[in-house]
Amino acid sequence: MPRTSHARRRSLLLSASAATTATIALSAAVMAGPEGPPPGERPPPLRSVGAPRNTADDRLLHDSEQQLLRDCMSRRGFTYRPFHLAAEPESTLFPYVIDDADWAREHGYGSELRRRQAAVAKGDPNRAYFAALPAHLKAAALAAANGPSPDGLTVRLPGGGTLRRSDRGCVAEAQHQLYGDLGAWFRSSTRVNTLEQILRSRVVADVTYVKSLAVWRRCMGRAGRAFATPAAARASALSPAHPLPEDREIGLALTEVRCAGESGLSSTARRLDSHHGRLLAQEYRADVETRDRLRAAALPRARRILDAARPQA
């Protein structure tokens, strides 16, 4: 599923967003248009808002869109190299509080992982290719990938505001071929992804969470770690200006883990996340069901796209 809750880069040439990438150029063996799962195969159950990302299905859909994007850009005279779906960042793995001691012992707050990701992004061959293009070809490449202007698709967001995107270009073509109904996919997936921020806001505003947070704060204070929230602790550890040395970062993260358990904040956050996620999924059931239906129908197409792209023995 797309990750439209995270800002896209200027272009998929510069580095596409992790869950929704792009494009068309299906092989003759791949059928376009709406299509359900094979006979006897039931679609997956309704996914709660905030459900884990980077599942096998997410990777399958991502990889097939990447394949299509490469082919589409090639037909338009540009080079594009597919990339794999990135690992979940620590802010997604632990949206409320770090509560995995093994992970914290190895990664702290994930500063080293962030540096690795930054190095990968810096060495992105698509970014280097785009940067080397003459100015007039840069504009043409952007239009080829994203369409000539952000017009054609419009969605009203649950939290207010409107988002527009082109219904032309390789991204749009790929999603049309993969999901069948481009407009329905764009609207439902964008709205559902936007709900994730609403979910986080509802959880941290819940009185039960606030009470557990107060206990967590006292626990951290007794350990000499005066932070109002886990987010404040994370921001301190990952400060670009004054990052903590590795041993202190890990020590702080392990203190957070201990206090998350002793205060009950970890279990409270998980319970509330599930509770409010179910409520939001019901509140926006039409969007969630549309997204899940289109995802389920796209999976067999995605398999065929990737099968057709594999070298023949």
C-alpha positions in Angstrom: 0.0 0.0 0.0 1.2 3.5 -0.6 2.7 5.6 2.0 1.3 8.9 1.1 1.4 10.0 4.8 5.1 10.5 4.3 6.0 13.3 1.9 7.2 12.1 -1.5 10.4 13.4 -3.0 10.1 15.7 -6.0 10.1 12.7 -8.2 10.3 8.9 -8.2 13.6 9.5 -10.1 15.0 11.1 -7.0 13.7 8.2 -4.8 10.1 7.0 -4.8 8.2 6.6 -1.6 8.4 3.2 0.1 4.9 1.8 -0.5 3.5 3.3 -3.6 5.8 3.5 -6.5 4.9 3.0 -10.0 4.2 2.4 -13.5 2.7 0.6 -16.4 4.2 -1.4 -19.3 2.7 -4.7 -18.4 3.8 -7.7 -20.4 1.2 -9.2 -22.7 0.7 -11.9 -20.2 -0.6 -9.4 -17.5 -4.2 -8.4 -17.8 -5.4 -4.9 -17.0 -8.5 -3.9 -15.3 -10.3 -5.0 -12.1 -9.8 -8.6 -11.2 -10.4 -10.5 -8.0 -8.3 -13.2 -6.3 -8.2 -16.7 -7.8 -11.3 -18.9 -7.2 -11.3 -20.2 -3.7 -8.8 -17.6 -2.5 -10.4 -15.2 0.0 -9.3 -11.6 0.3 -7.4 -10.7 3.5 -9.4 -9.5 6.5 -9.9 -5.8 7.0 -6.6 -4.3 8.1 -6.8 -2.0 11.1 -5.4 1.5 10.7 -1.8 1.4 11.8 -1.3 -2.3 10.8 2.4 -3.3 10.2 3.9 -2.2 6.9 6.6 -3.9 4.9 4.8 -7.2 4.9 5.4 -9.8 2.1 2.4 -8.3 0.3 3.7 -4.8 0.6 7.0 -5.9 -0.8 5.4 -7.7 -3.7 3.3 -4.7 -4.7 6.2 -2.4 -4.3 8.5 -4.5 -6.4 6.0 -4.9 -9.2 5.5 -1.2 -9.3 9.2 -0.7 -9.5 9.4 -3.0 -12.4 6.7 -1.2 -14.2 8.3 2.2 -13.5 11.6 1.0 -15.0 9.9 -0.2 -18.1 7.7 2.9 -18.5 10.6 5.3 -18.0 12.6 3.3 -20.5 9.9 3.6 -23.1 10.0 7.4 -22.6 13.7 7.6 -23.1 14.9 7.6 -19.4 16.8 5.3 -17.2 15.3 4.1 -13.9 16.8 1.5 -11.5 14.3 -0.3 -9.2 15.0 -0.3 -5.5 13.8 -2.6 -2.7 11.4 -1.5 0.0 13.4 0.0 2.9 13.3 -1.4 6.4 10.8 0.3 8.8 12.4 3.3 10.6 12.5 3.2 14.4 9.8 5.9 14.5 7.4 3.4 12.8 8.6 0.4 14.7 8.2 2.2 18.0 5.7 5.0 17.4 5.0 5.6 21.1 7.9 4.2 23.1 10.9 1.9 22.5 10.1 -1.3 24.4 12.4 -3.9 22.8 15.5 -4.3 24.9 17.4 -6.4 22.3 16.7 -3.8 19.6 17.7 -1.0 21.9 20.9 -2.8 23.0 21.9 -3.2 19.4 20.6 0.0 17.8 20.0 2.5 20.6 17.6 5.0 19.0 18.6 3.9 15.5 21.2 6.6 14.8 23.5 4.2 13.0 20.6 2.9 10.9 19.7 6.4 9.9 23.3 7.1 8.9 23.2 4.0 6.7 20.0 5.0 5.1 21.4 8.4 4.4 24.4 6.9 2.8 22.2 4.7 0.6 20.1 7.7 -0.4 23.2 9.7 -1.2 24.5 6.9 -3.4 21.1 6.4 -5.1 21.9 5.8 -8.8 18.5 7.4 -9.8 19.4 10.6 -7.9 22.8 10.7 -9.6 21.3 10.0 -13.0 18.7 12.8 -12.6 21.3 15.2 -11.3 23.4 14.6 -14.4 20.6 15.3 -16.9 20.6 18.7 -18.7 18.0 21.1 -17.4 15.5 20.5 -20.2 15.7 16.8 -19.7 15.2 17.1 -16.0 11.8 18.7 -16.6 10.9 16.1 -19.1 11.9 13.3 -16.8 9.8 14.7 -14.0 6.8 15.0 -16.3 7.4 11.5 -17.6 7.4 10.1 -14.0 4.8 12.3 -12.3 2.8 13.8 -15.1 2.9 17.3 -16.4 1.1 18.9 -13.5 -0.5 17.8 -10.2 -4.0 17.7 -11.7 -6.5 14.9 -12.4 -6.8 13.2 -9.0 -8.2 14.9 -5.9 -8.9 13.6 -2.4 -10.2 15.3 0.7 -8.2 14.3 3.7 -9.8 13.1 7.0 -7.9 15.7 9.0 -8.9 18.5 6.6 -7.4 19.8 3.4 -7.2 18.5 -0.1 -4.4 16.6 -1.9 -4.0 16.6 -5.7 -1.9 14.5 -8.0 -1.6 13.9 -11.7 -3.5 11.1 -13.4 -0.8 11.0 -16.1 2.7 9.9 -16.1 4.4 6.6 -15.3 3.3 6.5 -11.6 -0.4 6.9 -12.6 -0.1 4.4 -15.4 1.4 1.8 -13.2 -1.1 2.2 -10.5 -3.9 2.0 -13.0 -2.5 -1.3 -14.4 -1.9 -2.7 -11.0 -4.9 -1.6 -9.0 -7.5 -1.3 -11.8 -9.3 1.9 -10.7 -6.7 4.6 -10.3 -9.0 7.2 -8.8 -10.4 4.8 -6.2 -6.9 3.6 -5.3 -5.5 7.1 -4.9 -8.4 8.3 -2.8 -8.7 5.2 -0.5 -5.0 4.6 0.0 -4.3 8.3 0.6 -7.1 8.7 3.1 -6.2 5.5 5.0 -2.6 6.4 5.2 -3.5 9.8 6.6 -5.5 8.1 9.3 -2.2 6.8 10.8 -1.4 10.3 12.1 -4.9 10.7 13.5 -4.5 7.3 15.2 -1.2 8.4 16.9 -2.8 11.6 18.0 -5.8 9.8 19.5 -3.6 7.4 21.4 -1.4 10.0 23.0 -4.5 12.1 23.9 -6.2 9.2 25.6 -6.5 9.6 29.3 -5.2 6.1 29.9 -2.1 6.9 27.9 -1.6 10.2 29.7 -1.7 8.4 33.1 0.8 5.8 32.1 3.0 8.5 30.6 3.2 10.3 33.9 4.4 7.1 35.6 7.0 6.6 32.8 8.2 10.2 33.3 8.7 9.7 37.0 10.6 6.4 36.3 12.9 8.2 33.8 13.4 11.1 36.3 14.5 8.7 39.0 17.1 7.4 36.5 18.4 10.9 35.9 16.7 11.2 32.5 14.3 14.1 32.7 12.3 13.8 29.6 8.6 14.7 29.3 7.9 12.2 26.6 9.6 9.3 24.7 9.6 11.6 21.6 11.6 14.1 23.5 14.1 11.4 24.6 14.4 10.3 21.0 14.9 13.8 19.7 17.7 14.4 22.2 19.5 11.2 21.3 19.2 11.8 17.5 19.9 15.6 17.6 21.8 16.5 14.4 23.6 19.3 16.3 24.5 17.3 19.4 24.1 13.6 18.9 24.8 11.3 21.9 27.8 9.0 21.8 26.8 5.4 21.0 27.2 4.2 24.6 25.1 7.0 26.0 22.5 6.6 23.2 22.1 2.9 24.0 22.0 3.6 27.8 19.2 6.1 27.3 17.3 3.7 25.1 17.6 0.9 27.6 16.4 3.1 30.4 13.4 4.0 28.2 12.7 0.3 27.6 12.8 -0.4 31.3 10.5 2.5 32.2 8.2 1.5 29.4 7.7 -1.8 31.1 7.6 -0.7 34.7 5.1 2.1 34.0 2.9 0.0 31.8 3.2 2.6 29.0 4.3 0.0 26.5 1.3 -2.3 27.1 -1.1 0.7 27.3 0.1 2.1 24.0 -0.3 -1.2 22.2 -3.8 -1.7 23.6 -4.9 1.8 22.7 -3.3 1.6 19.3 -5.3 -1.5 18.5 -8.4 -0.1 20.1 -8.3 3.3 18.2 -7.1 1.6 15.1 -10.2 -0.6 15.0 -12.4 2.4 15.7 -10.9 4.4 12.9 -11.1 1.4 10.5 -14.9 1.3 11.3 -15.3 5.0 11.0 -13.6 5.1 7.6 -14.7 1.6 6.7 -15.6 2.4 3.1 -12.0 3.7 2.5 -10.4 0.8 4.3 -12.5 -1.8 2.4 -11.8 -0.2 -0.9 -8.1 -0.1 -0.3 -8.0 -3.7 0.9 -10.2 -4.9 -2.0 -7.9 -3.2 -4.6 -4.8 -4.5 -2.8 -6.1 -8.1 -2.8 -7.1 -7.9 -6.5 -3.6 -6.5 -7.4 -1.6 -9.3 -5.8 -2.0 -11.9 -8.5 -1.2 -9.2 -11.1 1.9 -8.2 -9.2 3.1 -11.9 -9.2 2.6 -12.1 -12.9 4.5 -8.9 -13.5 7.5 -10.1 -11.5 7.3 -13.6 -13.1 7.3 -12.1 -16.6 10.3 -9.9 -15.7 12.5 -12.8 -14.5 15.1 -14.1 -16.9 14.0 -17.3 -18.6 16.1 -20.4 -17.8 
